Amino acid sequence: MHLSRSPSGPTVEVQVAAAFARQVDATDLHAAAVAALASEGQIDGEITLVVTDDAQVRELNARYRGVDSATDVLAFPARGPEKRFVEPQEAAKYLGDVIIAYPRASAQAEAAAHPVANELRLLVVHGTLHLLGYGHATPEEEATMWARQERIMTGLKRSIEKQKTPQMESKWRSDLPTSFGYALAGLRHVLRTQRNARIHLIIALLAITLAAVLRLSLIEWAILALTIGFVFVAEMFNSVAEAAVDAVTQRFHPLAKTAKDIAAGAVVFAAIISVIVGLLLFGPRLWALWQNVR
């Protein structure tokens, strides 16, 4: 458990389940909650943040909201109709409790291809705004809450950047295992969620097998490798474009459609080029084999 109190600022108590203690930076969550409270003028408010597992969140969701399913974050305002999860010591200043399901947050972070810490900050801000009366039951409420949320997250990002020292940046840049870990996570996400990427992988393996059978020259192998990489890079950028657009808006917008169409067009163009390269590399050899068989 992490507890932080200050004489002039908000009081935020962070409780992290033992199973996730190593993965969660309680100080970082505290800072996100304080930023959200301060943005709404709650300089002396008190809240409790709880990071736990999906099962407990599902139990709370079913008990207090009548929804028998897990979710990423629950908010229980002290002054609202919902019951409180943690009993406050000073009810007058107590705003409520925010409960976060770490496994769900981790899965959402992987799907969005960003660090879990970013997802946890977002959920803390989202839950804290719920404690302060914000909601998203209607399009108008959603627009208002999302604008406040985005403003707070932008401020947090700037604050984190200002706190970075040259030594910290050097350490981050030199942490190659972590960087490669993020890259591999992105590659796994594309292969797991994008059917076309899996199709490209199968075709690439078949092309490599055929190249080995036909004994391509070193230069031809290089051309083949570059072509396969070109197609995969196009597919990954297409996934980036889709995720970025969906992160901004889930509603139809002509510019959003245009962005996705252009990204998809890049994949089609790369695929056409790869077919042409394949014909140039394999065509003459396959034709020669066919003539010999005849």
Summary of the structure (lengths in Angstrom):
residues: 294
radius of gyration: 25.5
end to end distance: 77.7
largest distance: 92.1
contacts: 839
relative contact order: 0.08
helix: 68%
strand: 10%
